[in-house]
C-alpha cells in the first residue's frame, strides 16, 4: 500500500507499507489514531504522541501533531488503500516544509475531551 510518511524535521516521502495493525503501529511508533482529511485521505498519527513527549512534527488546524505520521487512502468500505499520485503530490506540498517549534506552544499540552450524553 502506498502511503506518504511525514517525520519531524524531514520532508514528506512516499513509501510502500504492509497492510495490518502491526504495520500501522510501526509507522507511528505506537498506538494510532486515524483522522479523516475529508477527501478520501486518512492521516494516521500516534494517539499518545504528546503524552509520550514525542517531537512536535506539523501543525494541523489548531493542533500540533507529535511524532511521525502518515497519510493513506480511504476505500470507503472500512479499510485503507494506496494514495493516488494526485493525493501524494497535494499532501507532499501541504506538509513540505518541516516546522520549527519552541516547545512553549500551548497546543503541545496534552488534553482530554470528555463527551457525555
C-alpha positions as CSV (number, residue, x, y, z in Angstrom):
1,X,0.0,0.0,0.0
2,X,1.4,3.4,-1.0
3,X,1.5,6.0,1.8
4,X,3.0,9.4,2.4
5,X,5.2,9.4,5.5
6,X,5.8,12.7,7.4
7,X,8.5,12.7,10.1
8,X,9.6,15.6,12.4
9,X,12.2,17.8,10.8
10,X,12.1,16.0,7.4
11,X,10.3,16.5,4.1
12,X,7.4,14.0,3.4
13,X,8.2,11.0,1.2
14,X,6.1,8.3,-0.4
15,X,6.8,4.7,0.5
16,X,5.2,1.2,0.5
17,X,3.7,-0.1,3.7
18,X,2.4,-3.6,4.5
19,X,-1.3,-3.8,5.4
20,X,-2.4,-4.6,9.0
21,X,-2.4,-3.1,12.5
22,X,1.2,-4.0,13.3
23,X,2.5,-2.2,10.2
24,X,0.4,0.9,11.1
25,X,1.8,0.9,14.7
26,X,5.3,0.6,13.4
27,X,4.9,3.7,11.2
28,X,3.5,5.8,14.0
29,X,5.7,4.2,16.7
30,X,2.8,3.2,19.0
31,X,-1.0,3.3,19.2
32,X,-2.6,5.0,16.3
33,X,-5.4,7.5,15.8
34,X,-7.0,7.9,12.3
35,X,-8.1,11.4,11.4
36,X,-10.2,11.9,8.2
37,X,-8.9,14.7,6.0
38,X,-12.3,14.8,4.3
39,X,-11.2,14.0,0.8
40,X,-10.7,10.2,0.7
41,X,-7.4,10.6,2.7
42,X,-6.8,9.5,6.3
43,X,-4.0,10.8,8.5
44,X,-2.7,8.2,11.0
45,X,-0.7,9.6,13.9
46,X,0.4,8.3,17.3
47,X,-2.6,8.6,19.7
48,X,-0.3,9.3,22.6
49,X,2.4,11.4,20.9
50,X,2.0,14.4,23.2
51,X,1.7,12.2,26.4
52,X,4.8,10.3,25.4
53,X,6.8,13.5,24.8
54,X,7.3,12.8,21.1
55,X,8.9,15.5,19.0
56,X,6.5,18.1,17.5
57,X,6.0,17.4,13.8
58,X,3.5,19.6,11.9
59,X,0.5,21.9,12.6
60,X,-2.9,20.5,11.6
61,X,-5.6,23.1,12.0
62,X,-5.4,24.4,15.6
63,X,-3.4,21.5,16.9
64,X,0.2,20.1,16.6
65,X,0.8,16.5,15.7
66,X,3.7,15.0,17.7
67,X,5.7,12.1,16.4
68,X,5.7,10.6,12.9
69,X,2.5,10.2,10.9
70,X,1.4,9.1,7.5
71,X,-1.4,9.6,5.1
72,X,-3.2,6.8,3.4
73,X,-6.3,6.4,1.1
74,X,-9.7,5.6,2.5
75,X,-11.6,2.9,0.4
76,X,-14.9,4.0,2.0
77,X,-15.6,0.4,3.0
78,X,-13.7,0.4,6.3
79,X,-10.2,-0.2,5.0
80,X,-7.2,1.7,3.9
81,X,-5.9,1.8,0.3
82,X,-3.0,3.3,-1.6
83,X,-2.9,7.0,-2.2
84,X,-3.2,8.2,-5.8
85,X,-0.3,10.2,-7.3
86,X,-2.5,13.4,-7.1
87,X,-3.1,12.8,-3.4
88,X,0.7,12.2,-2.8
89,X,1.5,15.5,-4.6
90,X,-1.2,17.5,-2.8
91,X,-0.1,16.4,0.7
92,X,3.6,16.5,-0.1
93,X,3.1,20.2,-0.9
94,X,0.9,20.7,2.2
95,X,3.5,19.2,4.6
96,X,6.6,20.0,2.6
97,X,8.3,22.4,5.0
98,X,9.4,20.9,8.3
99,X,8.2,23.3,11.1
100,X,10.2,24.7,13.9
101,X,8.7,24.7,17.4
102,X,9.9,26.4,20.6
103,X,8.4,23.8,22.9
104,X,6.3,26.5,24.5
105,X,3.3,26.3,22.1
106,X,0.1,25.8,24.1
107,X,-1.1,23.2,21.5
108,X,1.7,20.9,22.8
109,X,-0.1,20.4,26.1
110,X,-1.9,17.1,26.2
111,X,-5.6,17.5,26.7
112,X,-8.5,15.1,27.1
113,X,-12.0,15.7,25.8
114,X,-14.9,14.1,27.6
115,X,-18.2,13.5,25.9
116,X,-21.3,12.9,28.0
117,X,-24.8,12.1,26.7
